């Protein structure tokens, strides 16, 4: 009887561990993702725009250590003609055609919180952003909460689609 009970207890422990590991894997977003698309809807008008142009370039990285980094550049960024002669206008153009930040994150299976430690826009440093997430295979589909868009200040809801880099 004791031997049967021990085997049953071991089998239950293995089954529980397997279930817990599968659930944890479902809730794990660690990895590097490439931006596939980003559109925003302006809340006041309902207008839908490409957030960073038709072909933005971006990556978001989530580490198993709870840290994250995000970088997005607009499409058609203009490179300065000469690195030794970058003008103030060049610098402003480059700054206005990107978005980046890093910090820690928490993911609960339905939303991710980004606790921002460093940012291209110092106003974001020390803040927390919340993104609702739907996992679809290797894709993460983010929807932001209504907030002023950094490019024009218009309150928008942005949907970003990220695909895991393999």
ROZADREN-283666 format. One record per atom (N, C-alpha, C): x, y, z; residue in one letter; atom name. Coordinates in steps of 0.05 Angstrom, whole numbers, plus 32768, in hexadecimal, padded with zeros to 4 digits. Example, Ala and Ser with C-alpha at 12.3 -4.5 7.8 and 13.67 -1.06 7.14 Angstrom:
BEGIN
+------+------+------+--------+--------+
:   xx :   yy :   zz : lumvex : lodren :
+------+------+------+--------+--------+
: 8108 : 7F8E : 809C :      A :      N :
: 80F6 : 7FA6 : 809C :      A :     CA :
: 8108 : 7FBE : 809C :      A :      C :
: 8101 : 7FD3 : 808E :      S :      N :
: 8111 : 7FEB : 808F :      S :     CA :
: 8102 : 8001 : 809D :      S :      C :
+------+------+------+--------+--------+
// end
This chain:
BEGIN
+------+------+------+--------+--------+
:   xx :   yy :   zz : lumvex : lodren :
+------+------+------+--------+--------+
: 8010 : 7FE8 : 8000 :      X :      N :
: 8000 : 8000 : 8000 :      X :     CA :
: 8011 : 8019 : 8000 :      X :      C :
: 8026 : 8019 : 8011 :      X :      N :
: 8038 : 8030 : 8012 :      X :     CA :
: 8046 : 8035 : 7FF7 :      X :      C :
: 804F : 801E : 7FEB :      X :      N :
: 805D : 8020 : 7FD2 :      X :     CA :
: 804A : 802B : 7FBC :      X :      C :
: 8031 : 8022 : 7FBC :      X :      N :
: 801D : 802C : 7FA9 :      X :     CA :
: 8018 : 804A : 7FAD :      X :      C :
: 8015 : 8052 : 7FC6 :      X :      N :
: 8011 : 806E : 7FCD :      X :     CA :
: 8029 : 807F : 7FC4 :      X :      C :
: 8041 : 8075 : 7FC8 :      X :      N :
: 8059 : 8084 : 7FBF :      X :     CA :
: 805A : 8088 : 7FA1 :      X :      C :
: 8054 : 8072 : 7F92 :      X :      N :
: 8053 : 8075 : 7F75 :      X :     CA :
: 803E : 8089 : 7F6C :      X :      C :
: 8027 : 8087 : 7F79 :      X :      N :
: 8011 : 809A : 7F72 :      X :     CA :
: 801A : 80B7 : 7F78 :      X :      C :
: 8026 : 80BB : 7F8F :      X :      N :
: 802F : 80D5 : 7F97 :      X :     CA :
: 8044 : 80E0 : 7F83 :      X :      C :
: 8056 : 80CE : 7F7B :      X :      N :
: 806B : 80D6 : 7F67 :      X :     CA :
: 805E : 80DD : 7F4C :      X :      C :
: 804B : 80CC : 7F43 :      X :      N :
: 803E : 80D2 : 7F2A :      X :     CA :
: 802F : 80EC : 7F2B :      X :      C :
: 8022 : 80F2 : 7F41 :      X :      N :
: 8013 : 810B : 7F44 :      X :     CA :
: 8027 : 8122 : 7F44 :      X :      C :
: 803D : 8120 : 7F51 :      X :      N :
: 8052 : 8135 : 7F52 :      X :     CA :
: 805C : 813A : 7F36 :      X :      C :
: 8062 : 8125 : 7F26 :      X :      N :
: 806C : 8128 : 7F0B :      X :     CA :
: 8057 : 8136 : 7EFA :      X :      C :
: 803E : 812D : 7EFC :      X :      N :
: 8028 : 8139 : 7EEC :      X :     CA :
: 8025 : 8156 : 7EF3 :      X :      C :
: 8026 : 815D : 7F0D :      X :      N :
: 8023 : 8179 : 7F15 :      X :     CA :
: 803A : 8189 : 7F0B :      X :      C :
: 8053 : 817E : 7F0D :      X :      N :
: 806A : 818D : 7F03 :      X :     CA :
: 8069 : 8192 : 7EE5 :      X :      C :
: 8060 : 817E : 7ED6 :      X :      N :
: 805D : 8180 : 7EB9 :      X :     CA :
: 8049 : 8196 : 7EB3 :      X :      C :
: 8032 : 8195 : 7EC1 :      X :      N :
: 801D : 81A9 : 7EBC :      X :     CA :
: 8027 : 81C5 : 7EC3 :      X :      C :
: 8035 : 81C7 : 7EDA :      X :      N :
: 803F : 81E1 : 7EE2 :      X :     CA :
: 8054 : 81EB : 7ECE :      X :      C :
: 8065 : 81DA : 7EC4 :      X :      N :
: 8079 : 81E2 : 7EB1 :      X :     CA :
: 806C : 81EB : 7E97 :      X :      C :
: 8057 : 81DD : 7E8E :      X :      N :
: 8049 : 81E5 : 7E76 :      X :     CA :
: 803B : 8200 : 7E7A :      X :      C :
: 802F : 8204 : 7E91 :      X :      N :
: 8022 : 821D : 7E97 :      X :     CA :
: 8037 : 8234 : 7E98 :      X :      C :
: 804E : 822F : 7EA4 :      X :      N :
: 8063 : 8243 : 7EA5 :      X :     CA :
: 806D : 8249 : 7E89 :      X :      C :
: 8070 : 8235 : 7E78 :      X :      N :
: 807A : 823A : 7E5D :      X :     CA :
: 8066 : 824B : 7E4E :      X :      C :
: 804B : 8247 : 7E53 :      X :      N :
: 8037 : 8257 : 7E46 :      X :     CA :
: 8039 : 8274 : 7E4E :      X :      C :
: 8041 : 8279 : 7E67 :      X :      N :
: 8043 : 8294 : 7E72 :      X :     CA :
: 805F : 82A0 : 7E6F :      X :      C :
: 8071 : 8292 : 7E62 :      X :      N :
: 808C : 829B : 7E5E :      X :     CA :
: 808F : 82A9 : 7E43 :      X :      C :
: 8098 : 82C2 : 7E43 :      X :      N :
: 809B : 82D0 : 7E29 :      X :     CA :
: 80B9 : 82D5 : 7E24 :      X :      C :
: 80CA : 82C9 : 7E33 :      X :      N :
: 80E7 : 82CE : 7E30 :      X :     CA :
: 80EF : 82C9 : 7E13 :      X :      C :
: 8100 : 82DB : 7E08 :      X :      N :
: 810A : 82D8 : 7DED :      X :     CA :
: 810B : 82F3 : 7DE0 :      X :      C :
: 8113 : 82F2 : 7DC6 :      X :      N :
: 8115 : 830A : 7DB6 :      X :     CA :
: 8100 : 8309 : 7DA1 :      X :      C :
: 80F2 : 8320 : 7D9D :      X :      N :
: 80DC : 8321 : 7D8A :      X :     CA :
: 80E1 : 8339 : 7D77 :      X :      C :
: 80DA : 8334 : 7D5D :      X :      N :
: 80DD : 8349 : 7D49 :      X :     CA :
: 80C1 : 8355 : 7D44 :      X :      C :
: 80C1 : 836F : 7D40 :      X :      N :
: 80A7 : 837D : 7D3B :      X :     CA :
: 809E : 8376 : 7D1F :      X :      C :
: 8085 : 836D : 7D1D :      X :      N :
: 8079 : 8366 : 7D03 :      X :     CA :
: 8068 : 837D : 7CF9 :      X :      C :
: 8058 : 8389 : 7D0C :      X :      N :
: 8047 : 83A0 : 7D04 :      X :     CA :
: 803F : 83AF : 7D1D :      X :      C :
: 8038 : 83C8 : 7D18 :      X :      N :
: 802E : 83D9 : 7D2E :      X :     CA :
: 801B : 83EE : 7D23 :      X :      C :
: 8002 : 83ED : 7D2D :      X :      N :
: 7FEE : 8401 : 7D26 :      X :     CA :
: 7FE2 : 840D : 7D3F :      X :      C :
: 7FDA : 8426 : 7D3C :      X :      N :
: 7FCD : 8433 : 7D52 :      X :     CA :
: 7FB3 : 843F : 7D4A :      X :      C :
: 7FA0 : 843F : 7D5C :      X :      N :
: 7F86 : 844B : 7D58 :      X :     CA :
: 7F84 : 8464 : 7D69 :      X :      C :
: 7F80 : 847B : 7D5D :      X :      N :
: 7F7D : 8493 : 7D6C :      X :     CA :
: 7F61 : 8493 : 7D79 :      X :      C :
: 7F60 : 8494 : 7D93 :      X :      N :
: 7F48 : 8491 : 7DA2 :      X :     CA :
: 7F32 : 84A5 : 7D9A :      X :      C :
: 7F39 : 84BF : 7D98 :      X :      N :
: 7F26 : 84D4 : 7D92 :      X :     CA :
: 7F19 : 84D1 : 7D76 :      X :      C :
: 7F28 : 84C8 : 7D62 :      X :      N :
: 7F1D : 84C7 : 7D47 :      X :     CA :
: 7F18 : 84AC : 7D3C :      X :      C :
: 7F25 : 8497 : 7D48 :      X :      N :
: 7F22 : 847C : 7D3D :      X :     CA :
: 7F35 : 8477 : 7D26 :      X :      C :
: 7F45 : 848B : 7D1E :      X :      N :
: 7F58 : 8488 : 7D08 :      X :     CA :
: 7F6D : 8473 : 7D0F :      X :      C :
: 7F73 : 8462 : 7CFB :      X :      N :
: 7F88 : 844D : 7CFF :      X :     CA :
: 7FA0 : 8454 : 7CEE :      X :      C :
: 7FB7 : 8455 : 7CFB :      X :      N :
: 7FD0 : 845D : 7CEE :      X :     CA :
: 7FE6 : 8447 : 7CF3 :      X :      C :
: 7FF9 : 8445 : 7CE0 :      X :      N :
: 8011 : 8435 : 7CE5 :      X :     CA :
: 8021 : 8445 : 7CFA :      X :      C :
: 8025 : 8438 : 7D11 :      X :      N :
: 8032 : 8446 : 7D27 :      X :     CA :
: 804D : 8451 : 7D20 :      X :      C :
: 805E : 8441 : 7D14 :      X :      N :
: 807A : 8448 : 7D0E :      X :     CA :
: 8080 : 8447 : 7CF0 :      X :      C :
: 806C : 844B : 7CE0 :      X :      N :
: 806E : 8449 : 7CC3 :      X :     CA :
: 8067 : 842D : 7CBA :      X :      C :
: 8068 : 8428 : 7CA0 :      X :      N :
: 8060 : 840F : 7C94 :      X :     CA :
: 8073 : 83F8 : 7C9B :      X :      C :
: 808D : 83FD : 7C9D :      X :      N :
: 80A1 : 83E8 : 7CA1 :      X :     CA :
: 80B4 : 83EF : 7CB8 :      X :      C :
: 80AA : 83F1 : 7CD0 :      X :      N :
: 80BC : 83F7 : 7CE6 :      X :     CA :
: 80CE : 83DF : 7CEC :      X :      C :
: 80E4 : 83E5 : 7CFA :      X :      N :
: 80F6 : 83CF : 7D03 :      X :     CA :
: 80F6 : 83D1 : 7D22 :      X :      C :
: 80F2 : 83BA : 7D2E :      X :      N :
: 80F2 : 83BA : 7D4B :      X :     CA :
: 80F7 : 839F : 7D57 :      X :      C :
: 8101 : 839F : 7D6F :      X :      N :
: 8106 : 8387 : 7D7F :      X :     CA :
: 80FE : 838C : 7D9B :      X :      C :
: 80F4 : 8377 : 7DA8 :      X :      N :
: 80EF : 8378 : 7DC5 :      X :     CA :
: 80FB : 835E : 7DD0 :      X :      C :
: 8109 : 8360 : 7DE6 :      X :      N :
: 8116 : 8349 : 7DF2 :      X :     CA :
: 810E : 8346 : 7E0F :      X :      C :
: 8106 : 832E : 7E16 :      X :      N :
: 80FF : 8327 : 7E31 :      X :     CA :
: 8112 : 8312 : 7E3B :      X :      C :
: 811F : 8317 : 7E51 :      X :      N :
: 8132 : 8304 : 7E5D :      X :     CA :
: 8125 : 82F4 : 7E73 :      X :      C :
: 8130 : 82DC : 7E77 :      X :      N :
: 8126 : 82CC : 7E8E :      X :     CA :
: 812C : 82D8 : 7EA9 :      X :      C :
: 813E : 82ED : 7EA9 :      X :      N :
: 8144 : 82FB : 7EC1 :      X :     CA :
: 8130 : 8311 : 7EC8 :      X :      C :
: 811B : 8314 : 7EB7 :      X :      N :
: 8107 : 8328 : 7EBD :      X :     CA :
: 810D : 8344 : 7EB2 :      X :      C :
: 8122 : 8346 : 7EA1 :      X :      N :
: 8129 : 835F : 7E94 :      X :     CA :
: 8120 : 835F : 7E77 :      X :      C :
: 811B : 8377 : 7E6D :      X :      N :
: 8112 : 837A : 7E51 :      X :     CA :
: 811E : 8393 : 7E44 :      X :      C :
: 811F : 8393 : 7E2A :      X :      N :
: 8128 : 83AA : 7E1A :      X :     CA :
: 8117 : 83AB : 7E01 :      X :      C :
: 8110 : 83C3 : 7DF8 :      X :      N :
: 8100 : 83C7 : 7DE0 :      X :     CA :
: 810D : 83DD : 7DD0 :      X :      C :
: 810E : 83D9 : 7DB5 :      X :      N :
: 8118 : 83EE : 7DA3 :      X :     CA :
: 8107 : 83EC : 7D89 :      X :      C :
: 80FC : 8403 : 7D81 :      X :      N :
: 80ED : 8404 : 7D68 :      X :     CA :
: 80F7 : 841D : 7D59 :      X :      C :
: 80FC : 8419 : 7D3F :      X :      N :
: 8102 : 8430 : 7D2E :      X :     CA :
: 80ED : 8432 : 7D18 :      X :      C :
: 80E6 : 844A : 7D11 :      X :      N :
: 80D3 : 844F : 7CFB :      X :     CA :
: 80E0 : 8446 : 7CE1 :      X :      C :
: 80CE : 8441 : 7CCD :      X :      N :
: 80D9 : 843B : 7CB3 :      X :     CA :
: 80E3 : 8454 : 7CA6 :      X :      C :
: 80F4 : 8452 : 7C92 :      X :      N :
: 80FF : 8469 : 7C83 :      X :     CA :
: 810E : 847C : 7C94 :      X :      C :
: 811D : 8473 : 7CA8 :      X :      N :
: 812E : 8485 : 7CB7 :      X :     CA :
: 8144 : 8490 : 7CA5 :      X :      C :
: 814A : 84A9 : 7CA8 :      X :      N :
: 815F : 84B5 : 7C97 :      X :     CA :
: 8179 : 84B5 : 7CA6 :      X :      C :
: 818D : 84A8 : 7C9A :      X :      N :
: 81A8 : 84A7 : 7CA6 :      X :     CA :
: 81B6 : 84C1 : 7CA1 :      X :      C :
: 81C5 : 84CC : 7CB4 :      X :      N :
: 81D5 : 84E4 : 7CAF :      X :     CA :
: 81E9 : 84DE : 7C98 :      X :      C :
: 81EF : 84F3 : 7C89 :      X :      N :
: 8202 : 84F0 : 7C73 :      X :     CA :
: 821E : 84E9 : 7C7C :      X :      C :
: 8226 : 84F3 : 7C93 :      X :      N :
: 8242 : 84F0 : 7C9C :      X :     CA :
: 8241 : 84EE : 7CBB :      X :      C :
: 824B : 84D8 : 7CC6 :      X :      N :
: 824B : 84D4 : 7CE3 :      X :     CA :
: 825A : 84EA : 7CF1 :      X :      C :
: 826E : 84F5 : 7CE4 :      X :      N :
: 827E : 850A : 7CF1 :      X :     CA :
: 8270 : 8526 : 7CEF :      X :      C :
: 825B : 8527 : 7CE0 :      X :      N :
: 824D : 8541 : 7CDC :      X :     CA :
: 822F : 853F : 7CE1 :      X :      C :
: 8227 : 8530 : 7CF6 :      X :      N :
: 820B : 852D : 7CFC :      X :     CA :
: 8200 : 8548 : 7D06 :      X :      C :
: 81EB : 8551 : 7CFA :      X :      N :
: 81E0 : 856B : 7D02 :      X :     CA :
: 81CB : 8568 : 7D18 :      X :      C :
: 81C4 : 857E : 7D25 :      X :      N :
: 81AF : 857D : 7D39 :      X :     CA :
: 8195 : 8573 : 7D2D :      X :      C :
: 818F : 857B : 7D14 :      X :      N :
: 8177 : 8572 : 7D06 :      X :     CA :
: 8178 : 8554 : 7D02 :      X :      C :
: 8190 : 8549 : 7CFB :      X :      N :
: 8193 : 852C : 7CF8 :      X :     CA :
: 818D : 851E : 7D12 :      X :      C :
: 8197 : 8528 : 7D28 :      X :      N :
: 8193 : 851C : 7D42 :      X :     CA :
: 8176 : 851C : 7D4A :      X :      C :
: 8168 : 8533 : 7D45 :      X :      N :
: 814C : 8534 : 7D4C :      X :     CA :
: 813C : 8520 : 7D3B :      X :      C :
: 8143 : 851E : 7D21 :      X :      N :
: 8135 : 850B : 7D10 :      X :     CA :
: 8139 : 84EF : 7D19 :      X :      C :
: 8151 : 84E8 : 7D21 :      X :      N :
: 8156 : 84CD : 7D2A :      X :     CA :
: 8147 : 84C7 : 7D45 :      X :      C :
: 8148 : 84DA : 7D57 :      X :      N :
: 813A : 84D7 : 7D71 :      X :     CA :
: 811C : 84D4 : 7D6C :      X :      C :
: 8111 : 84E4 : 7D5B :      X :      N :
: 80F4 : 84E4 : 7D56 :      X :     CA :
: 80EA : 84CB : 7D46 :      X :      C :
: 80FD : 84BB : 7D3D :      X :      N :
: 80F5 : 84A4 : 7D2D :      X :     CA :
: 80FD : 8489 : 7D3A :      X :      C :
: 80FC : 848A : 7D55 :      X :      N :
: 8102 : 8471 : 7D64 :      X :     CA :
: 80F3 : 8471 : 7D7F :      X :      C :
: 80F3 : 845A : 7D8B :      X :      N :
: 80E8 : 8457 : 7DA6 :      X :     CA :
: 80F9 : 8440 : 7DB3 :      X :      C :
: 8101 : 8445 : 7DCC :      X :      N :
: 8110 : 842F : 7DD9 :      X :     CA :
: 810D : 8433 : 7DF8 :      X :      C :
: 810D : 841C : 7E05 :      X :      N :
: 810E : 841C : 7E22 :      X :     CA :
: 8116 : 8401 : 7E2D :      X :      C :
: 811D : 8400 : 7E46 :      X :      N :
: 8124 : 83E6 : 7E53 :      X :     CA :
: 811D : 83E7 : 7E70 :      X :      C :
: 811C : 83D0 : 7E7C :      X :      N :
: 8116 : 83CE : 7E98 :      X :     CA :
: 810F : 83B1 : 7EA0 :      X :      C :
: 80FD : 83AE : 7EB2 :      X :      N :
: 80F4 : 8394 : 7EBB :      X :     CA :
: 80D8 : 838F : 7EB0 :      X :      C :
: 80CF : 8376 : 7EB1 :      X :      N :
: 80B4 : 8370 : 7EA8 :      X :     CA :
: 80A7 : 835A : 7EB9 :      X :      C :
: 808D : 835A : 7EB9 :      X :      N :
: 807D : 8345 : 7EC5 :      X :     CA :
: 8067 : 833D : 7EB1 :      X :      C :
: 8065 : 8323 : 7EAD :      X :      N :
: 8051 : 8319 : 7E9A :      X :     CA :
: 803F : 8305 : 7EA9 :      X :      C :
: 8025 : 8309 : 7EA6 :      X :      N :
: 8012 : 82F7 : 7EB5 :      X :     CA :
: 8002 : 82E5 : 7EA2 :      X :      C :
: 8009 : 82E4 : 7E89 :      X :      N :
: 7FFA : 82D4 : 7E76 :      X :     CA :
: 7FE6 : 82E4 : 7E65 :      X :      C :
: 7FDE : 82FC : 7E6F :      X :      N :
: 7FCB : 830C : 7E61 :      X :     CA :
: 7FD5 : 8329 : 7E5C :      X :      C :
: 7FE8 : 8331 : 7E6D :      X :      N :
: 7FF3 : 834C : 7E6A :      X :     CA :
: 8010 : 834C : 7E73 :      X :      C :
: 801F : 835F : 7E68 :      X :      N :
: 803B : 8363 : 7E70 :      X :     CA :
: 803E : 837F : 7E7B :      X :      C :
: 804C : 8382 : 7E91 :      X :      N :
: 8052 : 839C : 7E9C :      X :     CA :
: 8070 : 83A1 : 7E97 :      X :      C :
: 8076 : 83B7 : 7E8C :      X :      N :
: 8092 : 83C0 : 7E88 :      X :     CA :
: 8098 : 83D6 : 7E9C :      X :      C :
: 80AA : 83D0 : 7EAE :      X :      N :
: 80B3 : 83E3 : 7EC3 :      X :     CA :
: 80CC : 83F0 : 7EB8 :      X :      C :
: 80CA : 8409 : 7EAE :      X :      N :
: 80DF : 8415 : 7E9E :      X :     CA :
: 80F4 : 8422 : 7EAF :      X :      C :
: 810D : 8418 : 7EAB :      X :      N :
: 8125 : 8423 : 7EB9 :      X :     CA :
: 8134 : 8437 : 7EA9 :      X :      C :
: 8133 : 8434 : 7E8E :      X :      N :
: 8142 : 8445 : 7E7C :      X :     CA :
: 8132 : 8448 : 7E62 :      X :      C :
: 8133 : 8460 : 7E57 :      X :      N :
: 8123 : 8465 : 7E3F :      X :     CA :
: 812F : 847C : 7E2E :      X :      C :
: 8129 : 847B : 7E14 :      X :      N :
: 8131 : 8491 : 7E02 :      X :     CA :
: 8122 : 84AA : 7E0A :      X :      C :
: 810B : 84A7 : 7E16 :      X :      N :
: 80FA : 84BD : 7E1E :      X :     CA :
: 80FA : 84BD : 7E3D :      X :      C :
: 8109 : 84CF : 7E48 :      X :      N :
: 810D : 84CE : 7E65 :      X :     CA :
: 80F3 : 84D0 : 7E75 :      X :      C :
: 80DE : 84DA : 7E69 :      X :      N :
: 80C3 : 84DB : 7E76 :      X :     CA :
: 80B9 : 84BF : 7E7D :      X :      C :
: 80C2 : 84AB : 7E6E :      X :      N :
: 80B8 : 848F : 7E73 :      X :     CA :
: 80C8 : 8481 : 7E89 :      X :      C :
: 80E1 : 848A : 7E8E :      X :      N :
: 80F2 : 847D : 7EA2 :      X :     CA :
: 80E4 : 847F : 7EBD :      X :      C :
: 80E2 : 8468 : 7ECB :      X :      N :
: 80D5 : 8467 : 7EE5 :      X :     CA :
: 80B7 : 8461 : 7EE3 :      X :      C :
: 80AD : 845E : 7ECB :      X :      N :
: 8090 : 8458 : 7EC8 :      X :     CA :
: 808C : 843B : 7EC2 :      X :      C :
: 8072 : 8433 : 7EC1 :      X :      N :
: 806B : 8418 : 7EBA :      X :     CA :
: 8057 : 8419 : 7EA3 :      X :      C :
: 805B : 8409 : 7E8E :      X :      N :
: 8047 : 8407 : 7E79 :      X :     CA :
: 803B : 83EB : 7E7A :      X :      C :
: 8022 : 83E9 : 7E72 :      X :      N :
: 8013 : 83D0 : 7E72 :      X :     CA :
: 800A : 83CA : 7E56 :      X :      C :
: 8010 : 83B2 : 7E4D :      X :      N :
: 8008 : 83A9 : 7E32 :      X :     CA :
: 7FF7 : 838F : 7E36 :      X :      C :
: 7FDF : 838F : 7E2B :      X :      N :
: 7FD0 : 8377 : 7E2A :      X :     CA :
: 7FDC : 8365 : 7E14 :      X :      C :
: 7FDE : 834B : 7E19 :      X :      N :
: 7FEC : 8339 : 7E07 :      X :     CA :
: 7FDA : 8321 : 7E00 :      X :      C :
: 7FDA : 831A : 7DE7 :      X :      N :
: 7FD0 : 8301 : 7DDD :      X :     CA :
: 7FE7 : 82F2 : 7DD1 :      X :      C :
: 7FEC : 82DA : 7DDA :      X :      N :
: 8001 : 82C9 : 7DCE :      X :     CA :
: 7FF4 : 82B9 : 7DB8 :      X :      C :
: 8000 : 82BA : 7DA0 :      X :      N :
: 7FF6 : 82AB : 7D89 :      X :     CA :
: 800E : 829C : 7D7D :      X :      C :
: 8013 : 8284 : 7D86 :      X :      N :
: 802B : 8275 : 7D7D :      X :     CA :
: 8044 : 8284 : 7D85 :      X :      C :
: 8055 : 828C : 7D71 :      X :      N :
: 806D : 829A : 7D77 :      X :     CA :
: 8069 : 82B9 : 7D76 :      X :      C :
: 8050 : 82C1 : 7D75 :      X :      N :
: 804A : 82DE : 7D74 :      X :     CA :
: 803F : 82E7 : 7D8F :      X :      C :
: 8046 : 8300 : 7D95 :      X :      N :
: 803A : 830E : 7DAB :      X :     CA :
: 802B : 8326 : 7D9F :      X :      C :
: 8011 : 8328 : 7DA5 :      X :      N :
: 8001 : 833E : 7D9B :      X :     CA :
: 7FFB : 8350 : 7DB3 :      X :      C :
: 8007 : 8368 : 7DB2 :      X :      N :
: 8004 : 837C : 7DC8 :      X :     CA :
: 7FEE : 838F : 7DC1 :      X :      C :
: 7FDF : 8397 : 7DD5 :      X :      N :
: 7FCD : 83AE : 7DD3 :      X :     CA :
: 7FD3 : 83C0 : 7DEB :      X :      C :
: 7FD9 : 83D9 : 7DE5 :      X :      N :
: 7FDE : 83EC : 7DFA :      X :     CA :
: 7FC4 : 83F6 : 7E06 :      X :      C :
: 7FC6 : 8401 : 7E1E :      X :      N :
: 7FB0 : 840F : 7E2A :      X :     CA :
: 7FB0 : 842B : 7E1D :      X :      C :
: 7F99 : 8439 : 7E1C :      X :      N :
: 7F98 : 8454 : 7E10 :      X :     CA :
: 7FAD : 8466 : 7E1E :      X :      C :
: 7FBD : 8473 : 7E0E :      X :      N :
: 7FD2 : 8485 : 7E19 :      X :     CA :
: 7FDB : 8498 : 7E03 :      X :      C :
: 7FE6 : 84AF : 7E0B :      X :      N :
: 7FF0 : 84C2 : 7DF6 :      X :     CA :
: 8007 : 84B5 : 7DE7 :      X :      C :
: 8006 : 84B6 : 7DCD :      X :      N :
: 801C : 84AB : 7DBC :      X :     CA :
: 8034 : 84BE : 7DBD :      X :      C :
: 804C : 84B2 : 7DC0 :      X :      N :
: 8064 : 84C2 : 7DC3 :      X :     CA :
: 806A : 84D3 : 7DAB :      X :      C :
: 8060 : 84CC : 7D93 :      X :      N :
: 8066 : 84DC : 7D7B :      X :     CA :
: 8056 : 84F5 : 7D78 :      X :      C :
: 803C : 84F4 : 7D81 :      X :      N :
: 802B : 850C : 7D7D :      X :     CA :
: 8019 : 8512 : 7D94 :      X :      C :
: 801A : 8503 : 7DAA :      X :      N :
: 800B : 8509 : 7DC2 :      X :     CA :
: 7FED : 8501 : 7DC0 :      X :      C :
: 7FE4 : 84F6 : 7DA9 :      X :      N :
: 7FC8 : 84EE : 7DA7 :      X :     CA :
: 7FC3 : 84D4 : 7DB5 :      X :      C :
: 7FAE : 84D4 : 7DC6 :      X :      N :
: 7FA7 : 84BB : 7DD5 :      X :     CA :
: 7FA1 : 84A5 : 7DC1 :      X :      C :
: 7FAF : 848F : 7DC3 :      X :      N :
: 7FAD : 8479 : 7DB0 :      X :     CA :
: 7FAE : 845E : 7DBE :      X :      C :
: 7FA3 : 844A : 7DB0 :      X :      N :
: 7FA6 : 842E : 7DB8 :      X :     CA :
: 7FB7 : 8421 : 7DA1 :      X :      C :
: 7FCD : 8416 : 7DA9 :      X :      N :
: 7FDF : 840B : 7D95 :      X :     CA :
: 7FDF : 83EC : 7D97 :      X :      C :
: 7FDF : 83E0 : 7D7F :      X :      N :
: 7FE2 : 83C3 : 7D7E :      X :     CA :
: 7FFC : 83BC : 7D70 :      X :      C :
: 800D : 83AD : 7D7D :      X :      N :
: 8027 : 83A5 : 7D72 :      X :     CA :
: 8027 : 8387 : 7D70 :      X :      C :
: 8031 : 837D : 7D5A :      X :      N :
: 8035 : 8360 : 7D56 :      X :     CA :
: 8052 : 835A : 7D55 :      X :      C :
: 805B : 8349 : 7D68 :      X :      N :
: 8077 : 8340 : 7D6A :      X :     CA :
: 8079 : 8323 : 7D64 :      X :      C :
: 808E : 831B : 7D56 :      X :      N :
: 8093 : 82FE : 7D50 :      X :     CA :
: 80AE : 82F5 : 7D5B :      X :      C :
: 80AE : 82DF : 7D68 :      X :      N :
: 80C6 : 82D5 : 7D75 :      X :     CA :
: 80DC : 82CF : 7D60 :      X :      C :
: 80F4 : 82D8 : 7D66 :      X :      N :
: 810B : 82D3 : 7D54 :      X :     CA :
: 8115 : 82B8 : 7D5B :      X :      C :
: 811A : 82A8 : 7D46 :      X :      N :
: 8124 : 828C : 7D4A :      X :     CA :
: 8141 : 828A : 7D41 :      X :      C :
+------+------+------+--------+--------+
// end
